[in-house]
Amino acid sequence: MEKKSLFERYGDEILTNNSVLNHFAQCRDCRFRDMTTVRGEECGWDKSFCLIYEPPEYKPHEVYKNTESCEYYEKDTRQFEK
């Protein structure tokens, strides 16, 4: 059997850098999110752990893919200085 080239194997796939997939969308305003900031912009909510799910336990895959709601989600109503 002849070996397929890289193009023949993956030529019809759509490549992405995953930034458009919006993983952990429900975590963006959750009270328990990680509040890490980079250059003044909060980005910790996009991590696989939070105050509830700490390593070695990670957020469920369904939360990552936004197919199910997190059982611990609480909307953050605290006021922060900007």
TATA-V686304 format. One record per pair of residues at least 24 apart in sequence whose ideal C-beta (glycine too) atoms are under 8 Angstrom apart, sorted by the first residue. I is the first residue (numbers start at 0). GAP is how many residues later the second one is. Records with the same first field share a line. If there is no record, write none. Layout:
# TATA-V686304
I->GAP + GAP
This chain:
# TATA-V686304
21->44
22->41 + 42 + 43
23->24 + 35 + 39 + 40 + 42
24->41
25->37 + 40 + 43 + 44 + 47
26->32 + 36 + 43 + 46
28->46 + 47
29->40 + 42 + 43 + 44 + 45 + 46
30->43 + 44 + 45 + 46 + 47
31->40 + 41 + 42
32->43
